[in-house]
Amino acid sequence: MLLFSTNLRAIRETAGITRQDLANKIGISVSALGQYEQGRREPDLQKLAAIAAALQVSVDMLLGYYADDFQTAAYLFHEATQGTATLDGDAVELTPPACSPCHWPRSISKADFIAAIQGAASDFDKDLRPRLLRDSILCRILQAGE
C-alpha cells in the first residue's frame, strides 16, 4: 500500500496535523502511525476509517481511488451551483440554474473546468472548512448549554 502511505503523510501535512495529534485522535502510538506513513505497516479497516474521519477525507482518497476527474468535478459543480456540466469531446458545456444572476460561459475546456473545480474545492478545504467546523461546534455547544 505504497500509495496509502504517501497519501496519508501528504494529507496529514496539508491539514497541518502533527503525527502526535493524529495518533492521539485515532488511539495509536506515534511509532505505529510512522510505520503507516513509511509503508512498513498497514492499518486494519477500523483504523483506516478512523484515520479518514480524523483527516476529514474519504477512505478512497487515502487509498488513492479516484472517480474520473470530470465526473467528480461535474458532481461538485452541480452540488454547489445546481448547474449542469456535460462533456462534449474536450469541451464542457455548462448550463446554469434558471435563477443564476451571473453570466456564465457556455463552454470551457475540460482541463480548465477540472482545474477550476479542484482549485475551488482545495481552497474550501484549506480555508473555509476549518472555520465552518469550528463555528458549528461552538454553536452546538452553546445550544446544548442553554
Secondary structure, 3 states (H helix, E strand, C coil): CHHHHHHHHHHHHHHCCCHHHHHHHHCCCHHHHHHHHCCCCCCCHHHHHHHHHHHCCCHHHHHCCCCCHHHHHHHHHHHHHCCEEEEECCEEEEECCCCCCCCCCCEEEHHHHHHHHHHHHHHHHHHHHHHHHHHHHHHHHHHHCC
